[in-house]
Amino acid sequence: MNLFEKIFNYQILSKLEDSGTFMVTAHERGWLKTMLGHPAASEAFAPATLRRLQLILVHDQTLDTDDLLHKAASKERHVYHPYVRPLRHAIMNKSILQLSYGIKGERAYSGQACFPYKLEYSMVKREWYLIWYHISNRMLMSTKLQKIVELREQECTTEYYGQVQAKAQTLLARRSVSADILVVREYNEELSRILYAFSCFEKEVSYAAESNEYTIRLYFSSGDSEYVLSKTRFLGKRVRIMDGGHLQRRMLESATKALGRYAE
């Protein structure tokens, strides 16, 4: 493909993107049709959306999985929970919930006034969590979706919603910590891979033109510090922790212990 063809193709793709058009290949359509046959699809999509997708893909072929063999697998756990969709709607609709849930020791609470703040997925535990503000007890809660027994959405005034939201954000800000991760210049081309490793965290990316360096600022709760360290170790010499004293100390400690095992 010559330069003019590349420019022309880029212009076409840019116009399609601006118009909200998304191009997919026949292989991607086949993969999607195969995935829609999974039992979790009925939970992930609204019934009308699922029917529409199935109608669009009616003439496409599913992927041939007869020759695939899955060996030594652990028990399958669906990464999509049926409560994800209604909770997302409640957050988008700025609604208060009446929440019933269970805790350890087979105890249960019902009809708790809940301000749903956000949904989080733990890559370690492979569990969905609801981060919410307990209006009566004035405290932040983190509850597994599988522990939720029932939820009922309730409308509230904009003024009241704003007041409760401000209280929840104040408490979250106290728990939140941040760290700056520098991408070593030699690995700038692997920025996408590095960002994918930290994809489950809120982050900001800045670029310093004079030094040709990218810096990723991660935001996470203090309880996720060890998980951030594990991801950083996985990336090896591609990244370096620039600040966040606790993370630097823990990284030095773990690296020193690892090297100590091979010392003569």
Secondary structure, DSSP 8 states (H G I E B T S, - for coil): --HHHHHHHHHHHHHHHHTT-----HHHHHHHHHHHTSTTHHHHS-HHHHHHHHHHTTTS-----TT----S------S--TTHHHHHHHHHTT-EEEEEEE-GGG-EEEEEEEEEEEEEEETTTTEEEEEEEETTTTEEEEEEGGGEEEEEEE---HHHHHHHHHHHHHHHHHHEEEEEEEE-GGGGGGHHHHHHHTTTSEEEEEEETTTTEEEEEEEEEGGGHHHHHHHHHHHGGGEEE-S-HHHHHHHHHHHHHHHHTT--
